[in-house]
């Protein structure tokens, strides 16, 4: 039985790997993509998402363009990490086959949640602006979802844009606060994603004979030498793909429930995911956090998926 999956995304190299995994895997039925500002402005992330669908031959998947800025914060993007336009690789220009639907991403999220009531998984792997807007439209959204998975935050590990905050949460802290407060997320953050890499030998084993092959080889290697040294890793962290891999094999992660909130003030804690680890608030858990990962199993799932993507995707003209 396949799991209906809607992915809210800001491609992004690690997003691209996550999308390739989700679109290929037989256990997942991707019912749509929604795009948001983040790794690049939303015009670029939307074009990138469309190009990825074209590249892997999945133009049947609808796309809805979403928020072009955070709820209250200034827009900050990450082309300096992911490359010009927010992504590397050899991507085709989008065609009319992947033209976005008329609905805004937030409305599309609500529509899909109602259509697949009680069965839909929403995976948010970018800033949470679209999710916060969807909650404003439909406060009962959490009750309509089977699962709400978030790649973001750093519960007990350092942040990657401030000493405390991870990029997706820091991009729109107010949206992250709303989503964590109201939507009972399973959060897969830097505690486990920083080391969710592909070993160099697996990257080296990917061919580079065509646009798809070159893109699949480029996306896991988007970090520069300074970033690799900072995190003491050999290839780039493919943060978002770990969240999708967990959906197809829950043995990959160990998850623990916590009461959580997100810092929204203007000081060093802005965008910080805060977990009540010892119960000082007296509040009941309102979600869960991934704390341990089986990286060998993750490597197996991801590598097998990329190999199948290469074998089944239609060639790009």
N, C-alpha and C positions, 0 to 999 in steps of 0.2 A: 504494500500500500504506500503510495507516494504522499509526501507532506506538502500541501500548498504553501508556497513561500513568496513573500513580497520583500524585496530588498531596497532599503533606502540608502543611497550611496553617493559618494563624491569622487568618482574615479579620476586620479589616483592609481598608482602601480599596484599596491597591495589590494585595493578594491578590485582591480582588473583580474588578479589571480583568484580572488574570492568569487567573482562572477563566473569565471571559466569553470571553477569547481562546481558551483551551484547549477549552472546551465547544463552541465554534462551529466551530473550524477542521477542515476535512475531512482534514487530514493526521494528526490526533490522535484516538485513541479513549480517552476518559477512562473507565477501568475502576473508578474509585472516588476518593473524597476521604477523607483522615484528618485529624482536627483536633487541635490542640495549643494549650496556653497560649501567650500571646505578646502580641499587640496588645490582648488582653482575656483574662479568665479563660476556661478551656476551655468552660464552659457557654455563654458568650456567643459564642465563635468557632464553636462547633458550631451554635448557632441561626443565626448569620449565614450559615454555609455552606449550611444548609438553605434559608434564605430566598433566597439567590442562585439555587439550583437551581429553586426555585419561580418566581422572577422570570423566568428565561430559559427556562422550560418543559422542564427536564431532570430531572424527578423520577425518571427511570430510573437515575440514577447513585447507587450506594450510598455511604453515609457511615459511617465508624467513628470514634467519639469516643476521644480519646487522653489523654495525660498532662495532669494538672491542675496540675503543678508541676515544676520542674527536678529533676534527679537529686539534687543536694545543696544548691544555692543557694536563696536566698529567692525567692519569686515576685515579679516586677515586671512590670507591664503598661503599655500605652501609649495608654490612652483619651485622655490629654491631647493626643495627636497625631491620633488617628483619629476621635475623637468618642465620645460616650456609647455604651456597649456595644461600642466598638471599630470602629464603621463609621458612615458617613453614608449618605444616600440615602433612598429611599422604598420600603422593603422590606416584603413581605407577611409575615404571621405564618406560621410553618411549619405544615404539615398532617401527617397520618399518612403521606402519600406519601413523606416524607423522614425518617421515623423512623430513627435510627441502627441499624445491625446490632448483634447482641449481642457480637460479638468486639471486644476492645480494638484500638485502632489499630495497635499494634505487631504483634499477631498477624495482623491483616488485611493488613498490609504483607507479612509472611512468606507468608501464604496466596496472595496475588496474585503474588508473585515465583515461587512454586512453580508456580502455575497457568500462568503465562506465561514459563516458564523460558527464559532466554536472549533474550527479546524485550522485557521490560518496562523502561520508563524510570520511575524514581522521581525526582520533582522535589520537593525539600524547600524550601519558601519561608517557613518559620517557624523557631522554635527547634528544635534537632535531638534533642529528648528521645525522641520516638517512634522515630526512626531508631536511636538508641543502644540502646533497649530491644529493637528488632527484631534488632539485631546480637547481643544477648545470647541471644535465643531461637534464632537461626539464624546462627552465625558465618560460614557460607558464603553469606550473603545477597549479597555483591558478585559472586560467581560466577554467581548466578541472574539478575542484572540485565544488561540491555543497556547501560544508562547510568544514572548517579547524578548528578543535577544539584542544586546547592545555591545558593540565593540567600542570601548571607551573607558576613560577613567584609569586611575591608579589607586588601588585600595590601600596597599601597604608598601608599595615600591615607589621610587621617585617618579616625578613627572618627566615629560620630554619636551615641554615648552616653557615650563617654570619648574622650580625645584619640587613643586607639589602637584602640578596639573598636567594632564594628558591633553593632546591637541584637540580631539573632538569635543571634549567637555569645555576646554578653555575657549574654543571658538564661539560657543554660545552657552555660557553658564546658566542663564535663566531658563533656557529650553531644557538643558540637562536636569536642572532642579525640578522642573515640572514633570518630566518623564520619569525620573527616579521616585519622586513623591507619589505619583498617581498611577503608574503603569506596571508596577511589580516586575521589574526587569531582571533577567539574568545577565549580569555584567561580566564581560570577558575583556579584561583590561591589561595594562602593562605588566601586572604581576605575572602573567603567563605569555603575553604576546611578544614581548621584547626578544625572546629566544625562539620564537616560532619562525625559524629560518628554514631554507633548504640548504643542506650541506653542499659545499662546492662541487663535490663529485657528481651530485644529482643535477646541479645546474649545468655543469660541463657536459653532461650526457644528453642535454637537449640539443636537437639539431637546429640549424639556422638557415635552412634551405629556402624558405618562403616567408611571406609577411606574418603568418600565424606563428611559425616556428621562431622567427626573430623576435616577435613580441613576447612569446612565452619565455624566451631566454632573457629578455631585457627586464621584464617586470620584477623578477626576484633579485635584481642586482642594482637597484636604483640608489643605494646609499653610496656616498663618497667615502674616501679613506678616513676622514675625520669622524664621520658618523659611526663607521665600523669600529674605530678605536674607542670612541666614547662608550659604546655599549659592549665592547669586548666580544664581538661576533665576527664571523667570517663572511657572511652574506647578509643581505638586508632582511629586516624583520618584516614578515608578511602578516601583519597584525590581523587584518580582516579575514583572511582565509581560515584562521584558526576558529573563528566563530562559526563559519559555515561547516568546517570539518566536524565540529562538535555536533552539529545537527544530524550528520549522517552516522556518527559513531560517538555516543555519549561517554564511552570509556576513555576518551582522550583527555577529559578534564575532570578534576575533582571540584565540586561546587559546594559552597557553604552559605547558609542563610544569614543575613544581617539586617539590622535597621541601618538605613543609609540616607544621606542627604548630600547636597552639593553646595559648595561655597559660592555665594553670589555678591559678596562685598567687593570692595575695590583694592584690597590689600593682597598679600602673598597667597592667601588661600582661595583666591578667585578661581573657580573651575575645579577645585579639589573635590574628589569623591571622598566622603567621610563615612567610615564604617564604625559602628559602635561595637567594638570587638569584645568588650567585657560587660556590656549591659548597663552602662552608667545612665543612659537616658530613660531606662524602663520601658522603652518602646518595643513593640513586637517587630520581627523582621518584615520588611516591605520589599524584599527581593533577595537575590543571591549573587555571590561573587565567585569567580573561578580563581583558585589559589594554587593548584598544581596541574601540570600537564604531562602527558606521555608523548614526548616529542618524536620518539621513534615511530609510534603509531601514526602521529600526524604526518610525518614524512611519507609513510607508506600510502596513506589515503590521498595526500596531495599529489605525490608523484604518479600514482596510478591514474588519477583523474586527468592530469595534464597529458599523460600518454594517450588516454582514450580520447581526449579533445583533439589531439593531433590526428588520430586515426579516423574519427567520424565527421569532423567538421568539413563542410563543403568548401572547396577552394575559392578564395576571393578572386574575382575577375581582375 
